[in-house]
């Protein structure tokens, strides 16, 4: 299991999934951390109170709902315990993209250019000209020059 590739695969899938909320993301990251601490075993035990604390979830209903939804959406396999005093079992689905070929840099890591793909508040992509961001009605409270050319000497 490659930690970085798994997280990259998770965030790639997360980008396409409109159902995920901050509760789901924090819960999944807490479960992923426990999976890592358990050396990526196929199944591991989870204590509800510990996971709720790690994920900063204060409600049992929110925890239960998010665990069931993560299971239904294919992020984890959740086996709740029949007794509330026993631990539940979780299996994380591997998002490791080790079979992908990487190109772009000498180190073998892919080069991803996010500079030309920026979303505005309405979700529309803007193509940038000459690598400069377009400012839409943003005020500059510090009166700092935003279109500075960093190739110039100080």
C-alpha positions in Angstrom: 0.0 0.0 0.0 1.4 3.4 -1.0 0.2 6.1 1.4 0.5 9.0 -1.1 -1.0 7.2 -4.0 -3.9 6.1 -2.0 -4.6 9.6 -0.8 -4.2 10.9 -4.3 -6.7 8.3 -5.5 -9.1 9.3 -2.7 -8.9 13.0 -3.5 -9.4 12.2 -7.3 -12.5 10.3 -6.5 -13.6 13.0 -4.0 -13.4 15.6 -6.7 -16.0 13.7 -8.7 -18.3 12.9 -5.8 -20.8 15.7 -5.0 -22.3 13.7 -2.1 -19.3 14.0 0.2 -19.5 16.6 3.0 -16.9 17.8 5.5 -18.2 15.2 7.9 -17.6 12.3 5.5 -14.1 13.6 4.6 -12.9 14.0 8.2 -14.4 10.6 9.1 -12.7 8.9 6.1 -9.3 10.6 7.0 -9.7 9.4 10.6 -10.4 5.9 9.4 -7.5 6.0 7.0 -5.2 7.1 9.8 -6.4 4.1 11.9 -5.9 1.8 8.9 -2.4 3.1 8.6 -1.8 2.6 12.3 -3.0 -1.0 11.9 -0.4 -1.5 9.1 -3.1 -1.6 6.4 -4.6 -4.9 7.5 -7.6 -6.1 5.6 -10.0 -5.4 8.5 -9.4 -3.4 11.7 -11.5 -2.6 14.8 -12.9 0.9 15.4 -14.2 2.3 18.6 -16.9 4.8 17.9 -15.9 7.3 20.6 -12.3 7.3 19.5 -13.1 7.7 15.8 -15.7 10.5 16.6 -13.0 12.3 18.6 -10.4 11.9 15.7 -12.9 13.1 13.1 -14.2 15.9 15.3 -17.8 14.6 15.0 -19.9 15.3 18.1 -23.1 13.5 17.2 -23.7 9.8 17.2 -26.3 10.2 14.6 -23.9 12.0 12.3 -21.3 9.4 12.9 -23.6 6.5 12.1 -25.1 8.2 9.1 -21.7 9.0 7.6 -20.3 5.5 8.3 -23.3 4.0 6.5 -23.1 6.4 3.6 -19.3 5.8 3.2 -20.1 2.1 3.1 -23.0 2.6 0.6 -20.8 4.8 -1.7 -18.0 2.3 -1.8 -15.3 4.1 0.3 -15.3 1.5 3.1 -16.8 -1.8 4.1 -18.5 -1.2 7.5 -19.6 -4.1 9.8 -21.3 -2.5 12.8 -21.3 -4.5 16.0 -24.6 -5.9 17.3 -23.7 -4.8 20.8 -23.0 -1.1 21.5 -20.2 -2.1 24.0 -18.2 -4.0 21.3 -16.1 -2.5 18.6 -17.1 -2.4 14.9 -15.0 -3.7 12.0 -14.0 -1.6 9.0 -12.2 -2.4 5.8 -10.9 0.5 3.6 -11.2 0.2 -0.1 -7.8 0.7 -1.8 -7.5 3.7 -4.0 -3.9 3.1 -4.7 -3.2 3.9 -8.3 0.1 2.0 -8.6 -0.8 0.6 -12.0 -0.8 4.1 -13.5 2.2 5.1 -15.6 3.8 8.3 -14.5 5.3 10.8 -16.9 6.3 14.4 -16.9 9.2 14.8 -14.6 12.6 13.3 -14.0 11.7 11.9 -10.6 8.8 9.9 -12.1 6.1 11.8 -10.3 3.4 13.2 -12.6 3.3 16.9 -13.2 -0.1 18.3 -12.8 -0.7 21.8 -14.0 -3.5 23.4 -11.9 -2.6 27.0 -12.8 -4.7 27.1 -16.0 -7.7 25.3 -14.4 -9.2 27.6 -11.7 -12.8 27.5 -10.6 -14.7 30.6 -9.8 -17.5 30.7 -7.2 -20.1 29.6 -9.7 -18.0 26.5 -10.6 -17.1 27.6 -14.1 -13.6 27.0 -15.3 -11.6 30.0 -16.5 -8.8 29.7 -19.0 -6.1 32.1 -18.0 -4.1 34.2 -20.5 -0.4 34.6 -20.0 -0.6 32.8 -16.6 -2.3 35.7 -14.8 -5.5 35.2 -12.8 -8.6 37.2 -13.5 -9.9 39.2 -10.6 -13.7 39.5 -10.5 -14.9 42.3 -8.2 -12.4 41.4 -5.5 -11.3 44.4 -3.5 -7.7 44.6 -2.4 -7.8 45.8 1.3 -4.0 45.9 1.6 -3.6 47.8 -1.7 -0.9 45.4 -2.8 -0.1 45.0 -6.5 -1.5 41.7 -7.6 -0.1 41.5 -11.2 3.5 41.6 -10.1 6.1 40.2 -12.4 8.3 38.0 -10.2 11.0 37.6 -12.9 12.0 41.2 -12.4 14.9 41.9 -9.9 14.0 43.5 -6.5 
